Amino acid sequence: MINVLVVDDQVLIRAGLAALIRAAPGLDVVGEAASGQEAIAQAVAKRPDVILMDVRMPGMNGVTATERILSAHRDQPPRVVILTTFDLDEYVYDALRAGASGFLLKDTPPERLIAAIHTIASGDMLFAPTITQRLVQAYTHRPDPTGRRTASALDVLTAREAEVLKLVGHALPNLEIATRLNVSEATVKTHLNRAMAKLNLGSRAQAVALAYESGLVTPGGEN
């Protein structure tokens, strides 16, 4: 059973999402929250596997709530899916850097939402098709973004670790990376885990962000 926490300040949207999830096999809603502060409290009390997090909320927004939740649960962090109304939201890249595992538009069809929760719970990343490249390209190259890291940050990586990180930066799944490099999927996971440990990254999403911030992956570049 995958336990889900639903966070949205609009009661009708929150109730609709919760009802949809409860009706799906293998999923359960363990809590609902109307604000970032409530989301943090619910994450501590309910220990959800996946959090559907509205990005725009009064008071504490979804970005800050995501960052605080993931920082407080480094041992077994929940997977956070950011929900946004717009396909190029000003907060979404910040949520990626904070460690969110994926993004979905609020008008995503029900069957795709349910499939997305299963995908995220399994450890994979998820991006709505309209968000993936546009979002990362737009927000990784803002003028002097806070915390920007240069190519020198990658000096600690082996050539193969950097190669795997680059392909992860293109949002490729481990299986496809393994096929491209002619290695096993387990080997890809090993290289990625070592790279993330060396770079002090807490999630695959942060690895994608760093790949762009460091210039390892460039907007419009080839895989």
PAZAPA-4460 file (N, C-alpha, C; in steps of 0.05 Angstrom, whole numbers, plus 32768, in hexadecimal, padded with zeros to 4 digits):
% residues 223
    n_x    n_y    n_z   ca_x   ca_y   ca_z    c_x    c_y    c_z   seq   type   mol
   8011   7FE8   8000   8000   8000   8000   8012   8019   8000     1      M     A
   800C   802C   7FEE   801A   8045   7FED   800A   805A   7FFB     2      I     A
   8015   8065   8010   8008   807A   8020   800D   8096   8015     3      N     A
   7FF9   80A5   8011   7FFB   80BF   8003   7FF0   80D5   8015     4      V     A
   7FFF   80EC   8016   7FF6   8104   8023   7FEF   8118   800D     5      L     A
   7FD7   8124   800F   7FCE   8137   7FFB   7FCF   8153   8006     6      V     A
   7FDD   8165   7FF9   7FE0   8180   8003   7FD6   8194   7FEE     7      V     A
   7FC1   81A3   7FF4   7FB7   81B8   7FE2   7FA6   81CB   7FF2     8      D     A
   7FA8   81E5   7FEE   7F99   81F8   7FFE   7F7C   81FA   7FF5     9      D     A
   7F75   81EF   7FDD   7F5A   81F0   7FD4   7F4C   81D6   7FDB    10      Q     A
   7F37   81D8   7FEC   7F2B   81C1   7FF7   7F1F   81AE   7FE2    11      V     A
   7F13   81B9   7FCD   7F07   81A8   7FB8   7F1C   8198   7FA9    12      L     A
   7F32   81A4   7FA3   7F47   8196   7F95   7F53   8181   7FA8    13      I     A
   7F58   8188   7FC1   7F63   8175   7FD4   7F50   815D   7FD8    14      R     A
   7F37   8163   7FDB   7F23   814D   7FE0   7F21   813C   7FC7    15      A     A
   7F22   8148   7FAF   7F20   8138   7F97   7F37   8126   7F93    16      G     A
   7F4F   8130   7F98   7F67   811F   7F96   7F67   8109   7FAA    17      L     A
   7F5F   810F   7FC3   7F5E   80FA   7FD8   7F4A   80E4   7FD0    18      A     A
   7F33   80EC   7FC6   7F1E   80D8   7FBE   7F28   80C6   7FA7    19      A     A
   7F36   80D3   7F94   7F40   80C4   7F7D   7F55   80AF   7F86    20      L     A
   7F67   80B8   7F98   7F7C   80A6   7FA2   7F71   808F   7FB3    21      I     A
   7F5E   8096   7FC4   7F52   8081   7FD5   7F44   806B   7FC4    22      R     A
   7F3A   8073   7FAD   7F2B   805F   7F9C   7F3E   804E   7F8C    23      A     A
   7F58   8054   7F8C   7F6B   8046   7F7B   7F77   802F   7F8B    24      A     A
   7F79   8017   7F7F   7F85   8000   7F8C   7FA3   8006   7F94    25      P     A
   7FAA   7FFE   7FAC   7FC6   8000   7FB4   7FCE   801B   7FBF    26      G     A
   7FBA   802E   7FC0   7FC0   8049   7FCA   7FAE   8050   7FE1    27      L     A
   7FB8   8060   7FF4   7FA7   8069   800A   7FB0   8086   8011    28      D     A
   7F9D   8096   8019   7FA2   80B1   8022   7FA4   80B1   8041    29      V     A
   7FBC   80B7   804B   7FC0   80B7   8068   7FBD   80D2   8074    30      V     A
   7FBB   80E7   8064   7FB7   8101   806F   7FB2   8116   8059    31      G     A
   7FA7   812D   8061   7FA2   8143   8050   7FAB   815C   805E    32      E     A
   7FB6   816F   804E   7FC0   8188   805A   7FB8   819F   8047    33      A     A
   7FB3   81B6   8054   7FAA   81CE   8044   7FC0   81E3   8042    34      A     A
   7FD8   81DD   804E   7FED   81F1   804E   8008   81E3   8051    35      S     A
   801E   81F2   804C   8038   81E7   804F   803E   81DE   806C    36      G     A
   8035   81EF   807F   8039   81E8   809B   802B   81CE   80A2    37      Q     A
   8012   81CB   8099   8003   81B3   809E   8010   819B   8091    38      E     A
   801B   819F   8079   8029   8189   806B   8040   817E   807B    39      A     A
   8050   8190   8087   8067   8188   8097   805E   8178   80AF    40      I     A
   8049   8181   80BC   803F   8173   80D4   8034   8157   80CC    41      A     A
   8025   8156   80B6   8019   813D   80AD   802F   8129   80A4    42      Q     A
   8044   8134   8098   805A   8122   808F   8068   8115   80A7    43      A     A
   806A   8123   80BD   8076   8118   80D5   8063   8104   80E2    44      V     A
   8049   810B   80E3   8036   80F9   80F1   802E   80E1   80E1    45      A     A
   802C   80E3   80C7   8022   80CE   80B6   8037   80BE   80A7    46      K     A
   804E   80C9   80A3   8064   80BC   8095   805B   80B1   8079    47      R     A
   8051   80C3   8068   8047   80B9   804E   805E   80B0   803C    48      P     A
   8058   80A0   8028   806B   8097   8014   806E   80AC   7FFE    49      D     A
   8057   80B8   7FF7   8056   80CC   7FE2   8045   80E4   7FEC    50      V     A
   804F   80FC   7FE5   8040   8115   7FEB   8039   8123   7FD1    51      I     A
   801F   8128   7FCD   8017   813A   7FB7   8016   8156   7FC2    52      L     A
   8028   8167   7FB9   802D   8181   7FC5   8026   8198   7FB2    53      M     A
   8011   81A7   7FB9   800B   81BF   7FAA   8022   81D3   7FAD    54      D     A
   802A   81DF   7F96   8042   81F0   7F98   803B   820C   7FA1    55      V     A
   8022   8215   7F9B   801A   8231   7FA2   8006   8230   7FB8    56      R     A
   800E   8238   7FD0   7FFC   8239   7FE7   8003   8252   7FF7    57      M     A
   7FEF   825E   8004   7FF4   8276   8015   8005   826E   802D    58      P     A
   8015   8280   8037   8026   827A   804E   803E   826B   8044    59      G     A
   8042   8253   804C   8059   8243   8043   8052   8234   8029    60      M     A
   8061   823A   8014   805A   822C   7FFA   8065   8210   7FF9    61      N     A
   805F   8202   7FE4   8066   81E6   7FE1   8084   81E1   7FDF    62      G     A
   8093   81F5   7FD5   80B0   81F2   7FD3   80BD   81F1   7FEF    63      V     A
   80B6   8204   7FFF   80C1   8204   801A   80B8   81EC   802A    64      T     A
   809F   81E4   8028   8095   81CD   8036   80A4   81B4   802D    65      A     A
   80A9   81B1   8013   80B8   819A   8008   80D4   8199   8014    66      T     A
   80E1   81B0   8013   80FD   81B1   801D   80FE   81A9   803B    67      E     A
   80EC   81B3   804B   80EC   81AD   8067   80E5   8190   806D    68      R     A
   80D2   8185   805F   80CA   816A   8063   80E1   8157   805C    69      I     A
   80EE   815B   8045   8103   814A   803D   811C   814C   804E    70      L     A
   8120   8164   8059   8137   8168   806B   8133   815A   8085    71      S     A
   811A   8158   808E   8113   814C   80A8   8111   812D   80A6    72      A     A
   8110   8122   808E   810C   8105   808A   8121   80FA   8077    73      H     A
   813A   8100   807D   8150   80F7   806B   8153   80D8   806C    74      R     A
   814B   80CB   8081   814E   80AE   8083   813B   80A0   8070    75      D     A
   8122   80A7   8070   810E   809B   805E   80FC   80B2   8054    76      Q     A
   8106   80C2   8043   80F6   80D9   803A   80DE   80D1   8028    77      P     A
   80C8   80DF   802B   80B1   80DA   8019   80B8   80E4   7FFD    78      P     A
   80AA   80DB   7FE9   80AD   80E5   7FCE   8099   80FB   7FCA    79      R     A
   80A2   8112   7FC1   8090   8129   7FBE   808A   812E   7FA0    80      V     A
   8071   8130   7F99   8068   8137   7F7E   805C   8153   7F80    81      V     A
   8067   8165   7F71   805D   8181   7F71   8046   8183   7F5E    82      I     A
   8030   818F   7F67   8019   8194   7F57   8018   81B2   7F50    83      L     A
   8016   81B7   7F36   8015   81D3   7F2D   8000   81D7   7F18    84      T     A
   7FF5   81EF   7F17   7FE0   81F6   7F04   7FEC   81FD   7EE9    85      T     A
   8004   8208   7EE9   8010   8211   7ED1   8028   8200   7ECA    86      F     A
   802D   81FC   7EAF   8042   81E9   7EA7   805E   81F6   7EA9    87      D     A
   805F   820F   7EB0   8079   821C   7EB5   8077   822F   7ECD    88      L     A
   8075   8223   7EE4   8070   8231   7EFC   808B   823B   7F08    89      D     A
   808B   8254   7F12   80A3   8260   7F1C   80AF   8251   7F34    90      E     A
   809E   8242   7F42   80A8   8233   7F5A   80B2   8217   7F54    91      Y     A
   80AC   820D   7F3C   80B0   81F0   7F37   80CD   81E9   7F37    92      V     A
   80DE   81F8   7F2B   80FB   81F1   7F2B   8106   81F2   7F47    93      Y     A
   80FD   8206   7F57   8107   8207   7F72   80FF   81EE   7F81    94      D     A
   80E8   81E3   7F7B   80DF   81CA   7F88   80F1   81B3   7F7F    95      A     A
   80F9   81B3   7F66   810C   819E   7F5C   8126   819F   7F6C    96      L     A
   8130   81B7   7F70   8149   81BA   7F7F   8145   81B2   7F9C    97      R     A
   812D   81B6   7FA6   8127   81AE   7FC2   8125   8190   7FC6    98      A     A
   8122   8182   7FAF   8121   8164   7FB2   8107   8157   7FA9    99      G     A
   80F5   8167   7F9D   80DC   815A   7F93   80E2   8145   7F7E   100      A     A
   80D3   8130   7F7E   80D8   811A   7F6C   80C9   811C   7F51   101      S     A
   80B7   812F   7F4F   80A8   8131   7F36   8094   8148   7F37   102      G     A
   8088   814C   7F20   8075   8162   7F1C   805D   8159   7F0B   103      F     A
   8046   8162   7F13   802E   815C   7F03   801C   8175   7F02   104      L     A
   800F   8178   7EEB   7FFB   818D   7EE9   7FE1   8185   7EF7   105      L     A
   7FD3   8198   7F02   7FBA   8191   7F10   7FA4   8186   7EFE   106      K     A
   7FA7   818A   7EE4   7F93   817F   7ED2   7F9B   8164   7EC7   107      D     A
   7FAF   8157   7ED3   7FB7   813D   7ECB   7FA0   8129   7ECD   108      T     A
   7F9B   8119   7EB8   7F86   8105   7EB9   7F89   80F2   7ED1   109      P     A
   7F73   80E9   7EDD   7F74   80D8   7EF5   7F85   80C0   7EF2   110      P     A
   7F83   80B2   7EDC   7F93   8099   7ED9   7FB1   809F   7ED8   111      E     A
   7FB9   80B6   7ECD   7FD5   80BE   7ECC   7FDE   80C6   7EE8   112      R     A
   7FCE   80D3   7EF7   7FD5   80DA   7F13   7FDA   80C1   7F24   113      L     A
   7FC9   80AE   7F21   7FCC   8095   7F31   7FE6   8087   7F28   114      I     A
   7FEB   8086   7F0E   8003   8079   7F04   801C   8089   7F0E   115      A     A
   8019   80A3   7F10   8030   80B4   7F18   8037   80AE   7F36   116      A     A
   8023   80AA   7F46   8028   80A4   7F62   8038   808A   7F65   117      I     A
   8030   8076   7F55   803F   805D   7F56   805B   8060   7F4C   118      H     A
   805F   8070   7F37   8079   8075   7F2C   808C   8083   7F40   119      T     A
   8081   8097   7F4D   8091   80A6   7F61   8097   8094   7F79   120      I     A
   8084   8084   7F82   8088   8073   7F99   809E   805E   7F94   121      A     A
   80A1   8056   7F7A   80B5   8042   7F74   80D1   804E   7F73   122      S     A
   80D4   8068   7F75   80EE   8075   7F76   80F6   8084   7F5D   123      G     A
   80E5   8083   7F48   80EB   8091   7F2F   80E1   80AE   7F31   124      D     A
   80EC   80BE   7F1F   80E3   80DA   7F1D   80CC   80DC   7F09   125      M     A
   80BD   80F1   7F0B   80A7   80F5   7EF9   80A3   8112   7EF1   126      L     A
   80A1   8117   7ED8   809C   8132   7ECE   8085   8131   7EBA   127      F     A
   8072   8143   7EBC   805E   8146   7EA7   806C   814D   7E8D   128      A     A
   8064   8142   7E77   8072   8146   7E5E   8077   8163   7E57   129      P     A
   8064   8175   7E5D   8067   8191   7E57   807B   81A0   7E69   130      T     A
   8082   8193   7E7F   8093   81A0   7E93   80B1   8199   7E8F   131      I     A
   80B7   8180   7E89   80D2   8176   7E8B   80E8   8188   7E82   132      T     A
   80EC   818B   7E67   8102   819B   7E5E   80FE   81B9   7E61   133      Q     A
   80E5   81C2   7E5C   80E0   81DF   7E5E   80E6   81E9   7E7A   134      R     A
   80DD   81DA   7E8E   80E1   81E3   7EA9   80FE   81E5   7EB1   135      L     A
   810D   81CF   7EAC   8129   81CE   7EB4   8139   81E3   7EA4   136      V     A
   8135   81E4   7E8B   8144   81F8   7E7A   813E   8214   7E83   137      Q     A
   8126   821A   7E8A   811F   8236   7E91   812B   823E   7EAC   138      A     A
   812A   822C   7EBF   8131   8234   7EDB   814D   822E   7EE3   139      Y     A
   815B   821D   7ED4   8177   8218   7EDC   8189   822F   7ED2   140      T     A
   817F   823F   7EBF   818F   8254   7EB4   8185   8270   7EBB   141      H     A
   8178   8272   7ED2   8171   828C   7EDC   818B   829A   7EE4   142      R     A
   818C   82B5   7EE2   81A4   82C3   7EEA   81AB   82BE   7F07   143      P     A
   81C3   82B4   7F0C   81CE   82B1   7F27   81BA   82A4   7F3A   144      D     A
   81B0   828C   7F34   819E   827F   7F47   81AD   8278   7F61   145      P     A
   819F   8279   7F77   81AC   8273   7F91   81B6   8257   7F91   146      T     A
   81CE   8253   7F9B   81D9   8238   7F9E   81E3   822C   7F84   147      G     A
   81E7   823B   7F6F   81F0   8230   7F56   820B   8223   7F59   148      R     A
   820F   820C   7F4E   8228   81FD   7F50   8235   81FC   7F35   149      R     A
   824F   81FD   7F34   825E   81FE   7F1B   8268   81E2   7F14   150      T     A
   8274   81E0   7EFC   827E   81C6   7EF2   8292   81BA   7F05   151      A     A
   82A1   81CB   7F14   82B5   81C1   7F26   82AA   81AF   7F3C   152      S     A
   8290   81B2   7F41   8283   81A1   7F56   8283   8184   7F4D   153      A     A
   8286   817F   7F34   8285   8164   7F29   82A0   8156   7F29   154      L     A
   82B5   8164   7F31   82D0   8159   7F30   82D3   8140   7F42   155      D     A
   82C1   813D   7F55   82C3   8126   7F67   82B8   810C   7F5A   156      V     A
   82AC   810F   7F43   829F   80F8   7F36   82B3   80EA   7F23   157      L     A
   82AF   80D0   7F20   82BD   80C1   7F0B   82B0   80C8   7EF1   158      T     A
   82BD   80C0   7EDB   82B2   80C6   7EC0   8298   80B8   7EBD   159      A     A
   8295   809F   7EC6   827C   8091   7EC3   8266   809D   7ED4   160      R     A
   826D   80A5   7EEC   8259   80B2   7EFE   824E   80CB   7EF1   161      E     A
   8260   80DB   7EE5   8258   80F4   7ED8   8246   80EE   7EC0   162      A     A
   824D   80D8   7EB2   823E   80D0   7E9A   8221   80C8   7EA2   163      E     A
   821F   80B9   7EB8   8205   80B1   7EC2   81F5   80CA   7ECB   164      V     A
   8202   80DC   7ED9   81F5   80F4   7EE3   81EB   8105   7ECC   165      L     A
   81FA   8106   7EB6   81F1   8115   7E9F   81D8   8109   7E93   166      K     A
   81D6   80EF   7E91   81BE   80E2   7E86   81A7   80E5   7E99   167      L     A
   81AC   80E4   7EB3   8197   80EA   7EC7   818D   8106   7EC3   168      V     A
   819F   8118   7EBD   8197   8134   7EB8   8185   8138   7EA1   169      G     A
   8185   8125   7E8E   8173   8126   7E78   8158   8117   7E7F   170      H     A
   8155   8111   7E98   813C   8104   7EA2   8138   80E8   7E97   171      A     A
   814E   80DA   7E91   814B   80BF   7E87   8149   80AB   7E9F   172      L     A
   8139   8097   7E9C   8137   8083   7EB1   814F   8071   7EB2   173      P     A
   8154   8063   7EC8   816C   8052   7ECB   816E   803D   7EB5   174      N     A
   8157   8031   7EAD   8158   801C   7E99   8162   8026   7E7F   175      L     A
   8159   803E   7E77   8162   8049   7E5D   8180   8051   7E5F   176      E     A
   8188   805C   7E76   81A4   8062   7E7A   81B5   8049   7E77   177      I     A
   81AC   8034   7E84   81BB   801A   7E83   81BE   8011   7E66   178      A     A
   81A9   8013   7E56   81A9   800B   7E3A   81BD   801C   7E2A   179      T     A
   81BD   8035   7E2F   81CF   8047   7E20   81ED   8042   7E27   180      R     A
   81F2   803B   7E40   820D   8037   7E49   8216   801A   7E48   181      L     A
   8203   8009   7E40   8208   7FEC   7E3E   8212   7FE0   7E58   182      N     A
   8204   7FE8   7E6D   820A   7FDD   7E88   81EF   7FD4   7E94   183      V     A
   81F0   7FC8   7EAC   81D7   7FC0   7EB9   81CA   7FD7   7EC7   184      S     A
   81B0   7FD4   7ECC   81A2   7FE9   7EDB   81AD   7FED   7EF7   185      E     A
   81B5   7FD6   7F03   81C1   7FD7   7F1E   81DB   7FE8   7F1E   186      A     A
   81EB   7FE5   7F08   8204   7FF5   7F06   81FE   8013   7F04   187      T     A
   81E9   801A   7EF5   81E1   8036   7EF3   81D9   8041   7F0E   188      V     A
   81CA   8031   7F1D   81C1   803A   7F38   81D9   803E   7F4A   189      K     A
   81ED   802C   7F48   8205   802E   7F58   8214   8048   7F52   190      T     A
   8218   804D   7F38   8227   8066   7F30   8218   807F   7F39   191      H     A
   81FD   807E   7F36   81ED   8095   7F3D   81EE   809A   7F5B   192      L     A
   81EB   8085   7F6B   81EC   8087   7F88   8206   8092   7F92   193      N     A
   821C   8088   7F85   8237   8092   7F8D   823A   80B0   7F86   194      R     A
   8230   80B7   7F6E   8232   80D3   7F66   8222   80E5   7F79   195      A     A
   820A   80DC   7F80   81F9   80EC   7F92   8205   80EE   7FAE   196      M     A
   8212   80D9   7FB7   821F   80DA   7FD1   8236   80EE   7FD1   197      A     A
   8246   80ED   7FBC   825D   80FF   7FBA   8254   811C   7FB8   198      K     A
   823E   8121   7FAB   8234   813C   7FA7   8220   8145   7FBC   199      L     A
   821B   8134   7FD0   8209   813A   7FE6   81ED   8140   7FDC   200      N     A
   81E3   8130   7FCA   81C8   8134   7FBF   81B5   8120   7FCD   201      L     A
   819D   812A   7FD3   818A   8119   7FE1   8175   810C   7FCF   202      G     A
   8174   8114   7FB6   8160   8108   7FA4   8169   8109   7F87   203      S     A
   815D   80F8   7F77   8163   80F8   7F5A   815C   8113   7F4E   204      R     A
   8147   811F   7F58   813F   8139   7F4D   8155   814E   7F51   205      A     A
   8162   814D   7F68   8178   8160   7F6D   818F   815A   7F5B   206      Q     A
   8193   8140   7F53   81A8   8139   7F41   81A2   8145   7F25   207      A     A
   8189   8146   7F1D   8182   8152   7F04   8188   8170   7F05   208      V     A
   8181   817D   7F1B   8186   8199   7F1E   81A3   81A0   7F1C   209      A     A
   81B3   8190   7F2A   81D0   8195   7F2A   81DC   8190   7F0F   210      L     A
   81D2   817D   7F00   81DC   8177   7EE5   81D9   8190   7ED3   211      A     A
   81C3   819E   7ED6   81BF   81B7   7EC7   81CF   81CE   7ED3   212      Y     A
   81CF   81D1   7EED   81DC   81E7   7EFA   81FA   81E7   7EF4   213      E     A
   8206   81CF   7EF3   8223   81CD   7EEF   822B   81CF   7ED1   214      S     A
   8217   81CE   7EBF   821D   81CF   7EA3   8222   81B3   7E96   215      G     A
   821F   819E   7EA6   8223   8183   7E9C   820D   817E   7E87   216      L     A
   81F5   8188   7E8B   81E0   8187   7E78   81D9   81A3   7E71   217      V     A
   81D5   81A9   7E57   81CF   81C4   7E4E   81B4   81C4   7E40   218      T     A
   81A5   81DA   7E42   818B   81DC   7E35   818E   81D7   7E17   219      P     A
   817D   81C5   7E0D   817E   81C0   7DF0   8194   81AD   7DE8   220      G     A
   81A5   81A4   7DFC   81BB   8192   7DF6   81B2   8176   7DF0   221      G     A
   81C3   8166   7DE3   81BC   814B   7DDC   81C0   8139   7DF4   222      E     A
   81B1   8123   7DF6   81B5   8110   7E0B   81D0   8102   7E08   223      N     A
***
